[in-house]
Amino acid sequence: MIKVLIIDDSALIRKMLSEILNSDPNIEVIGSAADPYIARDKIKKLKPDLITLDVEMPKMDGITFLRNLMRLHPLPVLMVSSLTEKGAEVTLDALEAGAVDFVTKPKIDVAQTFDNYKNEIISKVKVVARANVTQLITKERPKRKKSVLIDPNIDPNTGQSADGKVAKKHSVDVIIKRAGNRKHFRTTDRVIAIGASTGGTEAIRVILEELPAGTPGVVITQHIPAAFSGPFAERMNSISDMNVSEAKDGQQILPGHVYISPGDKHLLVERDGARYICRLNDGELVNRHKPSVDVLFRSVAENVGPNAIGIILTGMGADGALGLAEMRNSDGDTIAQDEGSSIVWGMPGEAVKLGGAEQVLSLGTIADALQQILK
């Protein structure tokens, strides 16, 4: 049984979240709090397994409370943020401060919209409750300049749309077929492919902070809402010596550059003569995701082969596990994040089970291992 404490200044939100979560037999809402000071006392008394935390609250804002919580009493946290520019900016800050994931609450018609996202909220609570929160305690980051409106149409973890329906689970074959018989010669022109989901925004930051400006081109698929990927790329650009941007269709993959998949498009790597280019695809969801890590990894296995390095990071589910195995079978170098440093050891764990990971490493050592491979 997952014991949940709801922290929100809105009585309506507290009531609706309680009803939604209590409808699942494996979840129990053991209390609620209208502000962080009440919440602090209830956390000590009730000892919840997880808290949902509002961003904008009286007496103390959600981020300040979250930082204090992660420093003094680390717990899995699911942020509940409003669909405003300020709410979106604070959500990014919350993920940096230690929140595992977030759900958005609407500005209008709260009752109907929240009910539509019932399955998503329950699913995220179950994922967040299993998170390895010891890996979420990070140093405070500087404030960022960019704000963005979060308005996801498809939840990247559950595949659920705004009408409450769950997307059909297509395999990677609907986007790119496996040829498997292409001949590649090993060259010095390398491509690094990274895939991640829950907890991945911070895991990617840890790696990009350590990569020097001359690193070969990096392509990244992170499960993230469409309106989130551009600002995420801007944040990564502000901390990396490489040039980080959201990928564009037909864009050449160059050393010293990082290309992050848009949140509503698959990112593939194709060969164009002697060049590697980004190709965006607006096809079906794969493993209920768009973008899909399996799509990226298979395209890299097919078109880059032994000149590729694949890295699969923390995330729920199995997206990317098959693709990493295909990269290894194409003689690419492959790395999976280990269980101890993962927020959720789903995707990398499945990759290890399939034999796709040549190395299984803690997050803090992946950048160094990557540099050794490149040498």
C-alpha positions in Angstrom: 0.0 0.0 0.0 1.4 3.4 -1.0 0.6 6.0 1.7 0.2 9.5 0.1 0.1 13.0 1.7 -1.4 15.7 -0.5 0.0 19.3 -0.1 -2.1 21.9 -1.9 -3.6 25.2 -0.9 -6.8 24.5 -2.9 -9.4 22.5 -1.0 -10.9 21.4 -4.4 -7.6 20.0 -5.6 -7.0 18.2 -2.3 -10.5 16.6 -2.5 -10.2 15.6 -6.1 -6.7 14.1 -5.7 -7.8 12.2 -2.7 -10.8 10.7 -4.5 -8.7 9.8 -7.6 -5.9 8.2 -5.6 -8.2 6.4 -3.1 -10.0 4.8 -6.0 -6.9 2.5 -6.5 -6.7 -0.4 -4.0 -3.0 0.0 -3.8 -3.0 3.7 -2.8 -4.2 5.3 0.4 -4.3 9.1 1.0 -3.4 9.3 4.7 -3.7 13.1 5.0 -3.6 16.5 3.3 -2.1 19.9 4.1 -3.0 23.4 2.9 0.5 24.9 3.4 4.1 23.7 3.9 4.1 24.3 7.7 1.1 22.1 8.2 2.7 19.6 5.8 5.9 19.5 7.8 4.2 18.4 11.0 2.1 15.8 9.1 5.1 14.3 7.4 6.7 13.8 10.8 3.5 12.3 12.3 2.0 10.3 9.4 5.3 9.1 7.7 4.0 9.0 4.1 5.6 7.0 1.3 5.1 9.9 -1.1 3.8 13.4 -1.2 2.1 15.4 -4.0 3.3 19.0 -3.8 1.7 22.2 -5.2 4.0 24.8 -6.7 2.4 28.0 -5.6 1.3 28.0 -1.9 1.0 30.5 0.9 3.6 31.1 3.6 6.3 29.1 1.7 6.6 28.3 -2.0 6.8 24.7 -3.1 10.4 24.9 -4.3 11.8 26.2 -1.0 9.8 23.5 0.8 11.0 20.9 -1.6 14.7 21.8 -1.1 14.3 21.8 2.7 12.5 18.4 2.5 15.2 16.8 0.3 17.9 18.1 2.7 16.2 17.1 6.0 13.8 14.3 5.2 14.1 13.0 1.6 10.8 11.6 0.2 9.5 10.8 -3.3 7.7 13.9 -4.6 5.2 14.3 -7.4 4.8 18.0 -8.3 1.3 19.3 -9.2 1.9 22.4 -11.2 -0.4 24.9 -12.9 -0.6 25.4 -16.7 1.1 28.9 -16.5 4.5 30.2 -17.5 5.4 30.6 -13.9 4.1 27.1 -13.1 6.2 25.6 -15.9 9.4 27.4 -14.9 9.0 26.3 -11.3 8.4 22.7 -12.5 11.8 22.7 -14.2 13.3 24.0 -11.0 11.5 21.3 -9.0 13.0 18.5 -11.1 16.4 20.0 -10.4 15.6 20.3 -6.7 14.6 16.7 -6.3 11.1 16.1 -7.5 10.7 12.8 -9.4 8.0 13.8 -11.8 5.1 16.2 -12.3 1.5 16.4 -13.4 -0.2 19.5 -14.5 -3.5 21.0 -13.2 -5.7 23.1 -15.5 -6.6 26.7 -15.1 -10.3 26.1 -16.0 -12.7 23.2 -15.6 -10.5 21.6 -13.0 -13.0 18.8 -12.1 -13.5 17.5 -15.6 -9.8 17.7 -16.7 -8.5 16.1 -13.5 -10.9 13.2 -13.9 -9.6 12.8 -17.5 -6.1 12.4 -16.2 -7.1 9.9 -13.5 -5.1 7.0 -14.9 -2.1 9.1 -15.5 -2.1 10.5 -12.0 -2.4 7.0 -10.5 0.3 5.6 -12.8 2.7 8.4 -11.9 2.1 8.0 -8.2 3.0 4.3 -8.5 6.2 5.1 -10.4 7.3 7.9 -8.1 6.7 5.8 -5.0 9.4 3.4 -6.2 11.9 6.1 -7.1 15.4 6.0 -5.6 15.2 9.4 -3.9 18.8 9.2 -2.6 19.9 10.0 -6.2 17.7 13.1 -6.3 19.5 15.2 -3.7 21.5 17.6 -5.9 23.2 20.9 -5.3 21.2 24.0 -5.9 21.2 25.2 -9.5 21.2 28.8 -10.7 17.9 30.3 -11.9 17.2 30.0 -15.6 15.9 32.7 -17.9 13.5 30.8 -20.1 9.8 30.1 -19.3 7.4 27.9 -21.3 3.8 26.8 -21.2 3.5 23.1 -20.4 0.6 21.6 -22.4 1.2 17.9 -23.0 -1.2 16.0 -25.2 0.2 12.6 -24.5 1.7 11.7 -21.1 5.2 10.3 -21.9 5.2 7.7 -19.2 1.7 6.2 -19.6 0.8 7.0 -23.2 -2.5 8.5 -21.9 -4.1 11.3 -23.9 -6.2 14.2 -22.5 -9.5 12.2 -23.2 -8.4 9.5 -20.8 -7.7 6.9 -23.5 -4.5 4.9 -23.7 -2.6 4.8 -26.9 -2.1 1.5 -28.8 1.3 0.0 -28.2 3.1 -0.1 -31.6 6.5 -1.7 -32.0 9.5 0.1 -33.5 8.8 -1.6 -36.9 6.0 0.9 -37.6 8.6 3.7 -37.9 11.8 1.9 -39.1 12.3 -1.7 -40.2 15.3 -3.7 -39.1 17.6 -4.5 -42.1 20.5 -5.7 -40.1 22.7 -6.5 -43.1 24.3 -3.1 -43.8 28.1 -3.0 -43.9 29.8 -0.3 -41.9 33.5 0.5 -41.6 34.8 1.8 -38.3 35.8 5.5 -38.7 36.7 8.4 -36.4 33.3 10.0 -37.2 31.3 8.9 -34.1 27.7 9.5 -33.0 26.6 9.3 -29.3 23.0 8.3 -28.7 21.3 8.8 -25.3 17.8 7.7 -24.2 16.1 8.4 -20.9 12.7 8.8 -19.2 11.7 9.3 -15.5 14.6 11.1 -13.8 16.4 11.6 -17.1 16.4 15.4 -17.3 18.8 15.5 -14.3 20.8 12.4 -15.5 21.4 14.0 -18.9 22.5 17.2 -17.1 25.1 15.3 -15.1 26.6 13.8 -18.3 26.5 16.9 -20.4 28.2 19.0 -17.7 31.2 16.7 -18.0 31.6 16.5 -21.8 34.2 18.8 -23.4 33.4 21.0 -26.4 35.1 18.7 -28.9 32.9 15.6 -28.1 31.4 13.9 -31.2 27.8 14.8 -32.0 25.2 13.6 -29.4 21.6 12.8 -30.2 19.1 12.5 -27.3 15.6 11.1 -26.8 14.1 12.1 -23.5 10.4 11.3 -22.8 9.1 14.8 -22.2 6.0 16.8 -23.3 6.3 18.7 -26.6 6.3 22.2 -25.1 9.0 21.1 -22.6 11.7 19.9 -25.0 12.8 23.3 -26.3 13.3 24.9 -22.8 15.0 21.7 -21.6 17.5 22.0 -24.5 18.1 25.7 -23.5 18.8 24.7 -19.9 21.2 22.0 -21.0 22.9 24.5 -23.3 23.5 26.8 -20.4 25.4 24.2 -18.4 27.3 22.4 -21.2 30.5 23.3 -23.1 28.8 21.7 -26.1 26.1 23.5 -28.2 22.7 22.0 -27.2 19.5 22.6 -29.2 16.3 21.0 -30.1 16.8 18.8 -33.2 15.6 20.0 -36.6 14.7 17.8 -39.6 17.6 17.4 -42.0 20.1 19.0 -39.6 23.7 17.8 -39.9 25.1 16.1 -36.8 28.4 17.9 -36.0 31.0 17.4 -33.3 30.5 19.7 -30.3 26.8 19.7 -30.8 23.9 18.0 -28.9 20.5 17.5 -30.5 17.5 16.8 -28.3 14.4 15.3 -29.8 11.2 17.5 -29.9 8.7 16.2 -27.4 6.2 15.2 -30.1 8.4 13.8 -32.8 10.6 10.7 -33.2 14.3 11.5 -33.7 16.2 9.3 -36.1 19.8 9.4 -37.4 20.3 8.9 -41.2 23.3 8.8 -43.4 23.5 11.3 -46.2 26.6 10.6 -48.2 29.5 11.1 -45.8 27.3 13.0 -43.3 25.0 12.0 -40.5 21.8 14.0 -40.2 18.8 14.3 -37.9 15.5 13.1 -39.3 12.2 13.9 -37.5 9.2 11.6 -37.8 5.6 12.3 -36.8 4.4 8.7 -37.1 2.8 6.4 -34.6 3.7 6.2 -30.9 6.2 3.4 -30.3 6.0 1.6 -26.9 3.3 4.3 -26.3 6.0 7.0 -26.6 6.8 9.7 -29.1 9.6 10.3 -29.1 10.8 6.7 -28.6 14.2 5.7 -27.6 13.9 2.4 -29.5 13.3 4.4 -32.7 16.5 6.5 -32.1 18.6 3.5 -31.2 17.5 1.3 -34.1 18.2 4.2 -36.6 21.6 4.5 -35.1 22.2 0.7 -35.2 21.2 0.7 -38.9 22.9 3.8 -40.1 25.9 4.3 -37.8 26.7 0.8 -36.7 30.2 0.3 -35.1 30.8 4.1 -35.1 28.0 4.6 -32.5 27.9 4.7 -28.7 24.6 4.1 -27.1 23.7 5.1 -23.5 20.4 4.2 -21.8 19.6 6.1 -18.6 17.0 6.0 -15.8 13.4 5.6 -16.8 10.2 3.6 -16.4 9.3 0.8 -18.8 11.4 -0.9 -21.5 11.6 1.7 -24.3 15.2 1.6 -25.7 16.1 -1.8 -24.3 15.6 -3.6 -27.7 17.3 -0.7 -29.5 20.4 -0.8 -27.3 20.7 -4.6 -27.9 20.5 -3.9 -31.7 23.2 -1.2 -31.4 25.5 -3.8 -29.6 24.7 -6.4 -32.3 25.8 -3.8 -34.8 29.2 -3.6 -33.0 28.4 -0.2 -31.3 29.6 0.5 -27.8 26.8 0.4 -25.3 26.3 1.6 -21.7 23.4 1.2 -19.2 23.1 3.2 -16.1 23.2 1.0 -13.0 20.4 0.4 -10.6 22.0 2.1 -7.6 22.2 5.5 -9.4 19.0 5.3 -11.3 15.8 7.0 -10.2 13.8 4.2 -11.8 15.7 1.1 -13.1 13.2 0.2 -15.7 14.6 1.0 -19.1 18.3 0.3 -18.3 17.3 -2.8 -16.3 15.5 -4.2 -19.3 18.4 -3.4 -21.5 20.7 -5.3 -19.2 18.3 -8.3 -19.2 18.4 -8.4 -23.0 22.2 -8.3 -23.0 22.3 -4.9 -24.7 24.6 -3.3 -22.2 28.4 -3.8 -22.7 29.0 -1.8 -19.6 26.7 -1.1 -16.6 27.9 2.0 -14.8 26.9 4.5 -12.1 25.7 7.9 -13.5 28.8 9.7 -12.2 31.2 7.5 -14.1 29.4 7.4 -17.5 31.0 10.6 -18.9 34.5 9.4 -18.0 33.8 6.0 -19.6 32.6 7.7 -22.7 35.8 9.6 -23.0 37.8 6.4 -22.6 35.8 4.8 -25.4 36.4 7.8 -27.7 40.2 7.6 -27.0 
